[in-house]
Amino acid sequence: MTAATTSHRIDADPWLPLPYYVAANRTETVDTATLILRAEGEPIADFRPGQFTMLYVFGVGEVPISVSGDPEADDGALVHTIRGVGAVSRALRHAAPGTAVGVRGPFGTAWDLDGPAGSDLVLVAGGIGLAPLRPALLHALRHRRRYGRIVLIAGARAPAELLFTDELAALSARDDVELAVTVDRPGAGWIGGVGLVTEPLAALRLTPERTTALLCGPEPMMRFCARTLLDKGVPAARIQVSLERNMKCGIGLCGHCQLGPLLTCRDGPVVPYSVAAPLLEVREL
Protein backbone atom coordinates (compact mmCIF):
# COMPACT_ATOMS: atom_id res chain seq x y z
CA MET A 1 0.00 0.00 0.00
CA THR A 2 1.43 3.38 -0.99
CA ALA A 3 1.47 6.46 1.20
CA ALA A 4 -1.21 8.02 -0.98
CA THR A 5 -3.71 5.31 -0.09
CA THR A 6 -3.10 4.88 3.62
CA SER A 7 -5.74 5.94 6.14
CA HIS A 8 -3.33 8.28 7.97
CA ARG A 9 -4.06 11.50 6.09
CA ILE A 10 -2.29 14.59 7.45
CA ASP A 11 -2.87 17.14 4.68
CA ALA A 12 -6.60 16.82 4.07
CA ASP A 13 -8.64 19.89 3.15
CA PRO A 14 -11.21 20.01 5.99
CA TRP A 15 -13.77 21.61 3.66
CA LEU A 16 -13.52 18.92 0.98
CA PRO A 17 -15.76 15.86 1.34
CA LEU A 18 -14.09 12.67 0.20
CA PRO A 19 -16.17 10.24 -1.85
CA TYR A 20 -17.56 7.19 -0.05
CA TYR A 21 -20.37 4.77 -0.86
CA VAL A 22 -22.80 2.84 1.28
CA ALA A 23 -21.59 -0.76 1.41
CA ALA A 24 -24.37 -1.94 3.73
CA ASN A 25 -27.37 -0.55 5.58
CA ARG A 26 -28.41 -2.49 8.70
CA THR A 27 -31.69 -1.55 10.39
CA GLU A 28 -31.39 -1.05 14.15
CA THR A 29 -34.85 0.32 14.96
CA VAL A 30 -37.78 1.72 13.00
CA ASP A 31 -35.99 5.07 12.58
CA THR A 32 -32.33 4.14 13.05
CA ALA A 33 -29.82 2.29 10.89
CA THR A 34 -26.12 1.51 10.94
CA LEU A 35 -24.34 2.37 7.69
CA ILE A 36 -21.13 0.71 6.60
CA LEU A 37 -19.28 3.18 4.37
CA ARG A 38 -16.28 2.49 2.18
CA ALA A 39 -14.00 4.98 0.46
CA GLU A 40 -14.06 5.34 -3.31
CA GLY A 41 -10.40 6.35 -3.19
CA GLU A 42 -8.33 7.90 -0.44
CA PRO A 43 -10.04 7.51 2.96
CA ILE A 44 -10.30 10.04 5.74
CA ALA A 45 -7.84 9.85 8.63
CA ASP A 46 -8.25 7.30 11.40
CA PHE A 47 -10.79 8.37 13.99
CA ARG A 48 -10.64 8.22 17.78
CA PRO A 49 -13.60 7.02 19.87
CA GLY A 50 -16.02 9.87 20.41
CA GLN A 51 -15.14 11.83 17.28
CA PHE A 52 -17.60 12.62 14.49
CA THR A 53 -17.62 13.20 10.75
CA MET A 54 -19.66 15.47 8.53
CA LEU A 55 -21.70 13.31 6.15
CA TYR A 56 -22.88 14.90 2.91
CA VAL A 57 -25.87 13.64 0.93
CA PHE A 58 -25.79 15.02 -2.59
CA GLY A 59 -28.72 17.32 -3.29
CA VAL A 60 -29.86 17.26 0.34
CA GLY A 61 -27.17 18.59 2.67
CA GLU A 62 -24.65 17.79 5.35
CA VAL A 63 -24.97 16.61 8.96
CA PRO A 64 -22.58 15.70 11.81
CA ILE A 65 -22.70 12.03 12.86
CA SER A 66 -20.57 10.32 15.49
CA VAL A 67 -18.55 7.34 14.33
CA SER A 68 -19.91 4.14 15.90
CA GLY A 69 -17.44 1.57 14.55
CA ASP A 70 -14.42 -0.20 15.97
CA PRO A 71 -11.52 2.28 16.04
CA GLU A 72 -9.00 -0.52 15.53
CA ALA A 73 -10.77 -2.50 12.82
CA ASP A 74 -8.54 -3.15 9.83
CA ASP A 75 -11.24 -3.70 7.19
CA GLY A 76 -11.27 -0.06 6.01
CA ALA A 77 -14.96 0.42 6.83
CA LEU A 78 -16.34 3.63 8.32
CA VAL A 79 -19.38 2.91 10.52
CA HIS A 80 -22.11 5.36 11.54
CA THR A 81 -25.36 4.70 13.37
CA ILE A 82 -27.94 7.27 12.30
CA ARG A 83 -31.39 8.18 13.58
CA GLY A 84 -33.53 9.81 10.92
CA VAL A 85 -34.80 13.07 12.43
CA GLY A 86 -34.23 15.58 9.62
CA ALA A 87 -33.93 15.66 5.84
CA VAL A 88 -30.26 14.65 5.72
CA SER A 89 -30.35 12.05 8.48
CA ARG A 90 -33.52 10.48 7.03
CA ALA A 91 -31.85 10.27 3.62
CA LEU A 92 -28.86 8.55 5.23
CA ARG A 93 -31.00 6.24 7.34
CA HIS A 94 -32.69 4.96 4.16
CA ALA A 95 -29.63 5.08 1.86
CA ALA A 96 -29.44 1.95 -0.26
CA PRO A 97 -26.17 0.08 -0.82
CA GLY A 98 -24.21 1.80 -3.54
CA THR A 99 -25.42 5.29 -2.62
CA ALA A 100 -22.66 7.89 -2.95
CA VAL A 101 -21.98 10.15 0.06
CA GLY A 102 -19.32 12.67 0.97
CA VAL A 103 -17.33 12.46 4.20
CA ARG A 104 -15.32 15.16 6.00
CA GLY A 105 -13.38 14.62 9.18
CA PRO A 106 -12.86 13.14 11.64
CA PHE A 107 -13.48 16.13 13.89
CA GLY A 108 -13.68 16.96 17.56
CA THR A 109 -12.32 15.63 20.80
CA ALA A 110 -12.37 11.98 21.85
CA TRP A 111 -13.15 9.95 24.95
CA ASP A 112 -10.06 9.85 27.17
CA LEU A 113 -9.36 6.13 27.40
CA ASP A 114 -5.69 6.41 28.33
CA GLY A 115 -6.22 8.30 31.58
CA PRO A 116 -8.63 5.63 32.93
CA ALA A 117 -6.16 2.79 32.30
CA GLY A 118 -6.13 0.72 35.46
CA SER A 119 -9.39 2.28 36.60
CA ASP A 120 -12.97 1.06 36.61
CA LEU A 121 -14.85 2.25 33.53
CA VAL A 122 -18.56 3.10 33.71
CA LEU A 123 -20.40 3.88 30.47
CA VAL A 124 -23.96 5.24 30.60
CA ALA A 125 -25.93 5.63 27.38
CA GLY A 126 -29.39 6.98 26.71
CA GLY A 127 -31.03 6.10 23.40
CA ILE A 128 -28.88 6.95 20.39
CA GLY A 129 -26.13 7.89 22.85
CA LEU A 130 -25.01 4.28 22.78
CA ALA A 131 -23.66 4.82 19.25
CA PRO A 132 -20.93 7.37 20.17
CA LEU A 133 -20.02 5.21 23.19
CA ARG A 134 -19.72 2.00 21.19
CA PRO A 135 -16.15 2.71 19.92
CA ALA A 136 -15.01 3.37 23.50
CA LEU A 137 -16.60 0.13 24.67
CA LEU A 138 -15.04 -1.84 21.81
CA HIS A 139 -11.64 -0.33 22.61
CA ALA A 140 -11.98 -1.22 26.29
CA LEU A 141 -13.01 -4.80 25.49
CA ARG A 142 -10.16 -5.19 23.00
CA HIS A 143 -7.72 -4.04 25.71
CA ARG A 144 -9.60 -5.64 28.58
CA ARG A 145 -6.55 -6.04 30.86
CA ARG A 146 -5.95 -2.30 30.92
CA TYR A 147 -9.09 -1.66 32.95
CA GLY A 148 -10.69 -2.82 36.17
CA ARG A 149 -14.44 -3.19 36.09
CA ILE A 150 -16.27 -2.36 32.87
CA VAL A 151 -19.88 -1.39 33.47
CA LEU A 152 -22.37 -0.52 30.71
CA ILE A 153 -25.78 0.95 31.53
CA ALA A 154 -27.94 1.39 28.43
CA GLY A 155 -31.43 2.85 28.34
CA ALA A 156 -34.15 3.47 25.80
CA ARG A 157 -37.77 4.53 25.80
CA ALA A 158 -38.96 1.07 24.76
CA PRO A 159 -37.40 -2.34 23.97
CA ALA A 160 -37.91 -1.75 20.23
CA GLU A 161 -35.72 1.36 20.45
CA LEU A 162 -32.64 -0.38 21.85
CA LEU A 163 -29.57 -0.34 19.62
CA PHE A 164 -27.12 -3.16 18.95
CA THR A 165 -29.37 -5.77 20.55
CA ASP A 166 -27.23 -8.70 19.38
CA GLU A 167 -24.15 -7.11 20.92
CA LEU A 168 -26.00 -6.40 24.16
CA ALA A 169 -27.03 -10.05 24.32
CA ALA A 170 -23.42 -11.13 23.79
CA LEU A 171 -22.24 -8.74 26.52
CA SER A 172 -24.79 -10.16 28.96
CA ALA A 173 -23.14 -13.57 28.56
CA ARG A 174 -19.67 -12.28 29.49
CA ASP A 175 -18.39 -12.55 33.03
CA ASP A 176 -15.94 -9.65 32.68
CA VAL A 177 -18.56 -6.99 31.87
CA GLU A 178 -21.40 -5.70 34.05
CA LEU A 179 -24.47 -4.83 31.97
CA ALA A 180 -27.74 -3.16 32.90
CA VAL A 181 -30.35 -2.49 30.24
CA THR A 182 -33.45 -0.50 31.13
CA VAL A 183 -36.45 0.93 29.30
CA ASP A 184 -39.08 3.51 30.18
CA ARG A 185 -42.01 1.56 28.74
CA PRO A 186 -41.68 -2.24 28.86
CA GLY A 187 -43.49 -4.28 26.25
CA ALA A 188 -44.94 -7.75 26.39
CA GLY A 189 -42.25 -10.28 27.26
CA TRP A 190 -39.71 -7.70 28.45
CA ILE A 191 -37.69 -9.14 31.35
CA GLY A 192 -35.08 -6.41 31.68
CA GLY A 193 -35.01 -3.32 33.85
CA VAL A 194 -37.69 -0.66 33.84
CA GLY A 195 -36.95 2.97 34.61
CA LEU A 196 -34.34 5.61 33.94
CA VAL A 197 -30.63 4.88 33.61
CA THR A 198 -30.05 6.84 36.81
CA GLU A 199 -31.67 4.00 38.80
CA PRO A 200 -29.13 1.22 38.07
CA LEU A 201 -26.40 3.86 38.26
CA ALA A 202 -27.55 4.91 41.73
CA ALA A 203 -27.56 1.25 42.83
CA LEU A 204 -24.02 0.69 41.58
CA ARG A 205 -21.31 0.34 44.20
CA LEU A 206 -18.24 2.28 43.09
CA THR A 207 -14.75 3.06 44.26
CA PRO A 208 -14.92 6.77 43.37
CA GLU A 209 -11.21 7.52 43.31
CA ARG A 210 -10.63 4.83 40.68
CA THR A 211 -13.81 5.30 38.63
CA THR A 212 -14.02 7.01 35.24
CA ALA A 213 -17.46 7.56 33.73
CA LEU A 214 -18.43 8.23 30.11
CA LEU A 215 -21.94 9.66 29.60
CA CYS A 216 -23.79 10.14 26.32
CA GLY A 217 -27.45 10.87 25.77
CA PRO A 218 -29.97 13.68 26.24
CA GLU A 219 -28.59 16.55 28.32
CA PRO A 220 -31.04 16.07 31.23
CA MET A 221 -29.95 12.42 31.43
CA MET A 222 -26.29 13.35 31.50
CA ARG A 223 -26.87 16.02 34.17
CA PHE A 224 -28.74 13.65 36.47
CA CYS A 225 -26.22 10.84 35.91
CA ALA A 226 -23.35 13.22 36.62
CA ARG A 227 -25.03 14.37 39.84
CA THR A 228 -25.50 10.75 40.87
CA LEU A 229 -21.82 10.09 40.29
CA LEU A 230 -20.79 13.25 42.12
CA ASP A 231 -22.93 12.19 45.08
CA LYS A 232 -21.00 8.93 45.10
CA GLY A 233 -17.74 10.84 45.31
CA VAL A 234 -16.56 10.54 41.70
CA PRO A 235 -14.66 13.75 40.83
CA ALA A 236 -16.16 15.90 38.08
CA ALA A 237 -12.88 15.70 36.16
CA ARG A 238 -13.30 11.91 35.95
CA ILE A 239 -16.76 12.23 34.40
CA GLN A 240 -16.80 12.78 30.64
CA VAL A 241 -19.85 13.88 28.64
CA SER A 242 -20.53 14.24 24.92
CA LEU A 243 -22.20 17.54 24.03
CA GLU A 244 -24.40 18.08 21.00
CA ARG A 245 -25.07 21.41 19.32
CA ASN A 246 -25.88 22.70 15.83
CA MET A 247 -22.61 21.84 14.09
CA LYS A 248 -22.29 23.20 10.57
CA CYS A 249 -18.62 23.51 9.60
CA GLY A 250 -17.01 20.95 11.92
CA ILE A 251 -13.83 22.99 12.38
CA GLY A 252 -14.79 25.83 14.71
CA LEU A 253 -15.22 28.63 12.16
CA CYS A 254 -18.94 29.24 11.69
CA GLY A 255 -19.88 29.55 15.37
CA HIS A 256 -23.21 27.73 15.07
CA CYS A 257 -22.25 25.21 17.74
CA GLN A 258 -21.19 27.74 20.38
CA LEU A 259 -21.93 26.74 23.96
CA GLY A 260 -20.72 29.57 26.18
CA PRO A 261 -16.95 29.76 25.62
CA LEU A 262 -16.88 26.42 23.77
CA LEU A 263 -17.27 25.59 20.12
CA THR A 264 -18.45 22.02 20.50
CA CYS A 265 -17.19 20.85 17.11
CA ARG A 266 -13.66 21.93 18.06
CA ASP A 267 -13.54 21.97 21.88
CA GLY A 268 -15.94 19.01 22.13
CA PRO A 269 -18.03 17.04 21.70
CA VAL A 270 -16.32 15.17 24.57
CA VAL A 271 -15.45 17.34 27.57
CA PRO A 272 -14.94 16.72 31.30
CA TYR A 273 -18.03 17.39 33.37
CA SER A 274 -15.98 19.93 35.32
CA VAL A 275 -16.06 22.01 32.12
CA ALA A 276 -19.61 21.15 31.05
CA ALA A 277 -21.41 21.49 34.40
CA PRO A 278 -21.63 25.31 34.65
CA LEU A 279 -22.74 25.48 31.01
CA LEU A 280 -25.43 22.80 31.21
CA GLU A 281 -26.92 24.45 34.27
CA VAL A 282 -27.81 27.56 32.23
CA ARG A 283 -31.27 27.11 30.76
CA GLU A 284 -31.54 27.38 26.96
CA LEU A 285 -27.80 28.02 26.55
TORZAKOL-970769 format. One record per residue (C-alpha): residue number from 1; residue in three letters; x, y, z. Coordinates in Angstrom, 1 decimal, decimal comma. Layout:
SITE_NUM_ALA_X_Y_Z
...
! end
This chain:
SITE_1_MET_0,0_0,0_0,0
SITE_2_THR_1,4_3,4_-1,0
SITE_3_ALA_1,5_6,5_1,2
SITE_4_ALA_-1,2_8,0_-1,0
SITE_5_THR_-3,7_5,3_-0,1
SITE_6_THR_-3,1_4,9_3,6
SITE_7_SER_-5,7_5,9_6,1
SITE_8_HIS_-3,3_8,3_8,0
SITE_9_ARG_-4,1_11,5_6,1
SITE_10_ILE_-2,3_14,6_7,4
SITE_11_ASP_-2,9_17,1_4,7
SITE_12_ALA_-6,6_16,8_4,1
SITE_13_ASP_-8,6_19,9_3,1
SITE_14_PRO_-11,2_20,0_6,0
SITE_15_TRP_-13,8_21,6_3,7
SITE_16_LEU_-13,5_18,9_1,0
SITE_17_PRO_-15,8_15,9_1,3
SITE_18_LEU_-14,1_12,7_0,2
SITE_19_PRO_-16,2_10,2_-1,9
SITE_20_TYR_-17,6_7,2_-0,1
SITE_21_TYR_-20,4_4,8_-0,9
SITE_22_VAL_-22,8_2,8_1,3
SITE_23_ALA_-21,6_-0,8_1,4
SITE_24_ALA_-24,4_-1,9_3,7
SITE_25_ASN_-27,4_-0,5_5,6
SITE_26_ARG_-28,4_-2,5_8,7
SITE_27_THR_-31,7_-1,6_10,4
SITE_28_GLU_-31,4_-1,1_14,2
SITE_29_THR_-34,9_0,3_15,0
SITE_30_VAL_-37,8_1,7_13,0
SITE_31_ASP_-36,0_5,1_12,6
SITE_32_THR_-32,3_4,1_13,0
SITE_33_ALA_-29,8_2,3_10,9
SITE_34_THR_-26,1_1,5_10,9
SITE_35_LEU_-24,3_2,4_7,7
SITE_36_ILE_-21,1_0,7_6,6
SITE_37_LEU_-19,3_3,2_4,4
SITE_38_ARG_-16,3_2,5_2,2
SITE_39_ALA_-14,0_5,0_0,5
SITE_40_GLU_-14,1_5,3_-3,3
SITE_41_GLY_-10,4_6,4_-3,2
SITE_42_GLU_-8,3_7,9_-0,4
SITE_43_PRO_-10,0_7,5_3,0
SITE_44_ILE_-10,3_10,0_5,7
SITE_45_ALA_-7,8_9,9_8,6
SITE_46_ASP_-8,2_7,3_11,4
SITE_47_PHE_-10,8_8,4_14,0
SITE_48_ARG_-10,6_8,2_17,8
SITE_49_PRO_-13,6_7,0_19,9
SITE_50_GLY_-16,0_9,9_20,4
SITE_51_GLN_-15,1_11,8_17,3
SITE_52_PHE_-17,6_12,6_14,5
SITE_53_THR_-17,6_13,2_10,8
SITE_54_MET_-19,7_15,5_8,5
SITE_55_LEU_-21,7_13,3_6,2
SITE_56_TYR_-22,9_14,9_2,9
SITE_57_VAL_-25,9_13,6_0,9
SITE_58_PHE_-25,8_15,0_-2,6
SITE_59_GLY_-28,7_17,3_-3,3
SITE_60_VAL_-29,9_17,3_0,3
SITE_61_GLY_-27,2_18,6_2,7
SITE_62_GLU_-24,6_17,8_5,4
SITE_63_VAL_-25,0_16,6_9,0
SITE_64_PRO_-22,6_15,7_11,8
SITE_65_ILE_-22,7_12,0_12,9
SITE_66_SER_-20,6_10,3_15,5
SITE_67_VAL_-18,5_7,3_14,3
SITE_68_SER_-19,9_4,1_15,9
SITE_69_GLY_-17,4_1,6_14,6
SITE_70_ASP_-14,4_-0,2_16,0
SITE_71_PRO_-11,5_2,3_16,0
SITE_72_GLU_-9,0_-0,5_15,5
SITE_73_ALA_-10,8_-2,5_12,8
SITE_74_ASP_-8,5_-3,2_9,8
SITE_75_ASP_-11,2_-3,7_7,2
SITE_76_GLY_-11,3_-0,1_6,0
SITE_77_ALA_-15,0_0,4_6,8
SITE_78_LEU_-16,3_3,6_8,3
SITE_79_VAL_-19,4_2,9_10,5
SITE_80_HIS_-22,1_5,4_11,5
SITE_81_THR_-25,4_4,7_13,4
SITE_82_ILE_-27,9_7,3_12,3
SITE_83_ARG_-31,4_8,2_13,6
SITE_84_GLY_-33,5_9,8_10,9
SITE_85_VAL_-34,8_13,1_12,4
SITE_86_GLY_-34,2_15,6_9,6
SITE_87_ALA_-33,9_15,7_5,8
SITE_88_VAL_-30,3_14,7_5,7
SITE_89_SER_-30,3_12,0_8,5
SITE_90_ARG_-33,5_10,5_7,0
SITE_91_ALA_-31,9_10,3_3,6
SITE_92_LEU_-28,9_8,6_5,2
SITE_93_ARG_-31,0_6,2_7,3
SITE_94_HIS_-32,7_5,0_4,2
SITE_95_ALA_-29,6_5,1_1,9
SITE_96_ALA_-29,4_2,0_-0,3
SITE_97_PRO_-26,2_0,1_-0,8
SITE_98_GLY_-24,2_1,8_-3,5
SITE_99_THR_-25,4_5,3_-2,6
SITE_100_ALA_-22,7_7,9_-2,9
SITE_101_VAL_-22,0_10,1_0,1
SITE_102_GLY_-19,3_12,7_1,0
SITE_103_VAL_-17,3_12,5_4,2
SITE_104_ARG_-15,3_15,2_6,0
SITE_105_GLY_-13,4_14,6_9,2
SITE_106_PRO_-12,9_13,1_11,6
SITE_107_PHE_-13,5_16,1_13,9
SITE_108_GLY_-13,7_17,0_17,6
SITE_109_THR_-12,3_15,6_20,8
SITE_110_ALA_-12,4_12,0_21,9
SITE_111_TRP_-13,1_10,0_25,0
SITE_112_ASP_-10,1_9,9_27,2
SITE_113_LEU_-9,4_6,1_27,4
SITE_114_ASP_-5,7_6,4_28,3
SITE_115_GLY_-6,2_8,3_31,6
SITE_116_PRO_-8,6_5,6_32,9
SITE_117_ALA_-6,2_2,8_32,3
SITE_118_GLY_-6,1_0,7_35,5
SITE_119_SER_-9,4_2,3_36,6
SITE_120_ASP_-13,0_1,1_36,6
SITE_121_LEU_-14,8_2,3_33,5
SITE_122_VAL_-18,6_3,1_33,7
SITE_123_LEU_-20,4_3,9_30,5
SITE_124_VAL_-24,0_5,2_30,6
SITE_125_ALA_-25,9_5,6_27,4
SITE_126_GLY_-29,4_7,0_26,7
SITE_127_GLY_-31,0_6,1_23,4
SITE_128_ILE_-28,9_7,0_20,4
SITE_129_GLY_-26,1_7,9_22,9
SITE_130_LEU_-25,0_4,3_22,8
SITE_131_ALA_-23,7_4,8_19,3
SITE_132_PRO_-20,9_7,4_20,2
SITE_133_LEU_-20,0_5,2_23,2
SITE_134_ARG_-19,7_2,0_21,2
SITE_135_PRO_-16,2_2,7_19,9
SITE_136_ALA_-15,0_3,4_23,5
SITE_137_LEU_-16,6_0,1_24,7
SITE_138_LEU_-15,0_-1,8_21,8
SITE_139_HIS_-11,6_-0,3_22,6
SITE_140_ALA_-12,0_-1,2_26,3
SITE_141_LEU_-13,0_-4,8_25,5
SITE_142_ARG_-10,2_-5,2_23,0
SITE_143_HIS_-7,7_-4,0_25,7
SITE_144_ARG_-9,6_-5,6_28,6
SITE_145_ARG_-6,6_-6,0_30,9
SITE_146_ARG_-5,9_-2,3_30,9
SITE_147_TYR_-9,1_-1,7_32,9
SITE_148_GLY_-10,7_-2,8_36,2
SITE_149_ARG_-14,4_-3,2_36,1
SITE_150_ILE_-16,3_-2,4_32,9
SITE_151_VAL_-19,9_-1,4_33,5
SITE_152_LEU_-22,4_-0,5_30,7
SITE_153_ILE_-25,8_0,9_31,5
SITE_154_ALA_-27,9_1,4_28,4
SITE_155_GLY_-31,4_2,9_28,3
SITE_156_ALA_-34,1_3,5_25,8
SITE_157_ARG_-37,8_4,5_25,8
SITE_158_ALA_-39,0_1,1_24,8
SITE_159_PRO_-37,4_-2,3_24,0
SITE_160_ALA_-37,9_-1,7_20,2
SITE_161_GLU_-35,7_1,4_20,4
SITE_162_LEU_-32,6_-0,4_21,9
SITE_163_LEU_-29,6_-0,3_19,6
SITE_164_PHE_-27,1_-3,2_19,0
SITE_165_THR_-29,4_-5,8_20,5
SITE_166_ASP_-27,2_-8,7_19,4
SITE_167_GLU_-24,2_-7,1_20,9
SITE_168_LEU_-26,0_-6,4_24,2
SITE_169_ALA_-27,0_-10,0_24,3
SITE_170_ALA_-23,4_-11,1_23,8
SITE_171_LEU_-22,2_-8,7_26,5
SITE_172_SER_-24,8_-10,2_29,0
SITE_173_ALA_-23,1_-13,6_28,6
SITE_174_ARG_-19,7_-12,3_29,5
SITE_175_ASP_-18,4_-12,5_33,0
SITE_176_ASP_-15,9_-9,6_32,7
SITE_177_VAL_-18,6_-7,0_31,9
SITE_178_GLU_-21,4_-5,7_34,0
SITE_179_LEU_-24,5_-4,8_32,0
SITE_180_ALA_-27,7_-3,2_32,9
SITE_181_VAL_-30,4_-2,5_30,2
SITE_182_THR_-33,4_-0,5_31,1
SITE_183_VAL_-36,4_0,9_29,3
SITE_184_ASP_-39,1_3,5_30,2
SITE_185_ARG_-42,0_1,6_28,7
SITE_186_PRO_-41,7_-2,2_28,9
SITE_187_GLY_-43,5_-4,3_26,3
SITE_188_ALA_-44,9_-7,8_26,4
SITE_189_GLY_-42,3_-10,3_27,3
SITE_190_TRP_-39,7_-7,7_28,5
SITE_191_ILE_-37,7_-9,1_31,3
SITE_192_GLY_-35,1_-6,4_31,7
SITE_193_GLY_-35,0_-3,3_33,9
SITE_194_VAL_-37,7_-0,7_33,8
SITE_195_GLY_-36,9_3,0_34,6
SITE_196_LEU_-34,3_5,6_33,9
SITE_197_VAL_-30,6_4,9_33,6
SITE_198_THR_-30,1_6,8_36,8
SITE_199_GLU_-31,7_4,0_38,8
SITE_200_PRO_-29,1_1,2_38,1
SITE_201_LEU_-26,4_3,9_38,3
SITE_202_ALA_-27,5_4,9_41,7
SITE_203_ALA_-27,6_1,3_42,8
SITE_204_LEU_-24,0_0,7_41,6
SITE_205_ARG_-21,3_0,3_44,2
SITE_206_LEU_-18,2_2,3_43,1
SITE_207_THR_-14,7_3,1_44,3
SITE_208_PRO_-14,9_6,8_43,4
SITE_209_GLU_-11,2_7,5_43,3
SITE_210_ARG_-10,6_4,8_40,7
SITE_211_THR_-13,8_5,3_38,6
SITE_212_THR_-14,0_7,0_35,2
SITE_213_ALA_-17,5_7,6_33,7
SITE_214_LEU_-18,4_8,2_30,1
SITE_215_LEU_-21,9_9,7_29,6
SITE_216_CYS_-23,8_10,1_26,3
SITE_217_GLY_-27,5_10,9_25,8
SITE_218_PRO_-30,0_13,7_26,2
SITE_219_GLU_-28,6_16,5_28,3
SITE_220_PRO_-31,0_16,1_31,2
SITE_221_MET_-30,0_12,4_31,4
SITE_222_MET_-26,3_13,4_31,5
SITE_223_ARG_-26,9_16,0_34,2
SITE_224_PHE_-28,7_13,6_36,5
SITE_225_CYS_-26,2_10,8_35,9
SITE_226_ALA_-23,3_13,2_36,6
SITE_227_ARG_-25,0_14,4_39,8
SITE_228_THR_-25,5_10,7_40,9
SITE_229_LEU_-21,8_10,1_40,3
SITE_230_LEU_-20,8_13,2_42,1
SITE_231_ASP_-22,9_12,2_45,1
SITE_232_LYS_-21,0_8,9_45,1
SITE_233_GLY_-17,7_10,8_45,3
SITE_234_VAL_-16,6_10,5_41,7
SITE_235_PRO_-14,7_13,8_40,8
SITE_236_ALA_-16,2_15,9_38,1
SITE_237_ALA_-12,9_15,7_36,2
SITE_238_ARG_-13,3_11,9_35,9
SITE_239_ILE_-16,8_12,2_34,4
SITE_240_GLN_-16,8_12,8_30,6
SITE_241_VAL_-19,9_13,9_28,6
SITE_242_SER_-20,5_14,2_24,9
SITE_243_LEU_-22,2_17,5_24,0
SITE_244_GLU_-24,4_18,1_21,0
SITE_245_ARG_-25,1_21,4_19,3
SITE_246_ASN_-25,9_22,7_15,8
SITE_247_MET_-22,6_21,8_14,1
SITE_248_LYS_-22,3_23,2_10,6
SITE_249_CYS_-18,6_23,5_9,6
SITE_250_GLY_-17,0_21,0_11,9
SITE_251_ILE_-13,8_23,0_12,4
SITE_252_GLY_-14,8_25,8_14,7
SITE_253_LEU_-15,2_28,6_12,2
SITE_254_CYS_-18,9_29,2_11,7
SITE_255_GLY_-19,9_29,5_15,4
SITE_256_HIS_-23,2_27,7_15,1
SITE_257_CYS_-22,2_25,2_17,7
SITE_258_GLN_-21,2_27,7_20,4
SITE_259_LEU_-21,9_26,7_24,0
SITE_260_GLY_-20,7_29,6_26,2
SITE_261_PRO_-16,9_29,8_25,6
SITE_262_LEU_-16,9_26,4_23,8
SITE_263_LEU_-17,3_25,6_20,1
SITE_264_THR_-18,4_22,0_20,5
SITE_265_CYS_-17,2_20,9_17,1
SITE_266_ARG_-13,7_21,9_18,1
SITE_267_ASP_-13,5_22,0_21,9
SITE_268_GLY_-15,9_19,0_22,1
SITE_269_PRO_-18,0_17,0_21,7
SITE_270_VAL_-16,3_15,2_24,6
SITE_271_VAL_-15,4_17,3_27,6
SITE_272_PRO_-14,9_16,7_31,3
SITE_273_TYR_-18,0_17,4_33,4
SITE_274_SER_-16,0_19,9_35,3
SITE_275_VAL_-16,1_22,0_32,1
SITE_276_ALA_-19,6_21,1_31,0
SITE_277_ALA_-21,4_21,5_34,4
SITE_278_PRO_-21,6_25,3_34,7
SITE_279_LEU_-22,7_25,5_31,0
SITE_280_LEU_-25,4_22,8_31,2
SITE_281_GLU_-26,9_24,5_34,3
SITE_282_VAL_-27,8_27,6_32,2
SITE_283_ARG_-31,3_27,1_30,8
SITE_284_GLU_-31,5_27,4_27,0
SITE_285_LEU_-27,8_28,0_26,5
! end
